[in-house]
Amino acid sequence: MWSAYEASLEAAPDGALIAYAHARTAVLVTTNRDCAQLARRLRLARVIWLQVREVDAEATMVRALNWLGTHRLPDGMVLRVGKNAEPVVLSPLPAGGDDR
């Protein structure tokens, strides 16, 4: 496990974080909507989007890990995990698409 800071990527654009995770067959965890949407367009890395404020991220990550204990997140897909809703695997977006 590593953070963007530990990988010297704290100032890197979202695309670089996604490519870094993909190259290492890692799962990128973010609370950043724009990063999650870019990942849906790029279809490279597996991404967990914690759709919560950072203060709620730890509890929400536990829910994501519980989901991953019984499900598989396919390569190039984004798992959206909200504060109370069930985790959802989001469909990829077209290159110029957006899902609000």
RAZI-V21493 format. One record per pair of residues at least 12 apart in sequence whose C-alpha atoms are under 10 Angstrom apart, sorted by the first residue. I is the first residue (numbers start at 0). J is the second residue. Records with the same first field share a line. If there is no record, write none. Layout:
I->J  J
//
This chain:
0->25  26  27
1->20  25  27
2->27  28
3->16  19  27
6->19
12->34
13->29  31  33  34  35  36  37  38
14->34  37  38  41
16->34  38  44
17->34  35  37  38  41  42  43  44  45  46  75
18->38  41  43  44
19->44
20->43  44  45  46
21->42  43  44  45  46  74  75
22->43  44
23->44
24->43  44  45  74
25->44  45  46  74
26->44  45  46  47  72  74  75  76  77
27->44  45  46  47  48  77
28->45  46  47  48  49  56  60  63  77  78
29->46  47  48  49  50  51  53  56  79
30->47  48  49  50  51  52  53  56  79  80
31->48  49  50  51  52  53
32->48  49  50  51  79  99
33->48  97
34->46  48
35->47  48  49  50  76  77  78  79  89
36->48  77  89  91  92  96  97  98  99
37->77  91  92  94  95  96  97
38->75  76  77  91  92
39->75  76  77  78  89  90  91  92  93  94  96  97  98
40->75  76  90  91  92  93  94  95  96  97
41->75  76  91  92  93  94
42->74  75  76  77  90  91  92  93  94
43->74  75  76  77
44->73  74  75  76  77
45->72  73  74  75  76  77  78
46->72  73  74  75  76  77  78  79  88
47->60  63  64  72  76  77  78  79  80  86  87  88
48->60  63  77  78  79  80  81  86  87  88
49->62  63  78  79  80  81  82  86
50->78  79  80  81  82  86
51->79  80  81  82  83
52->81  82
55->81  82
56->80  81  82
58->82
59->80  81  82  83  86
60->80  81  82
62->80  81  82  83  85  86
63->78  79  80  81  85  86  87
65->86
66->78  80  85  86  87
67->86
71->88
72->88
73->88
75->90  91
76->88  89  90  91
77->89  90  91
78->90
//
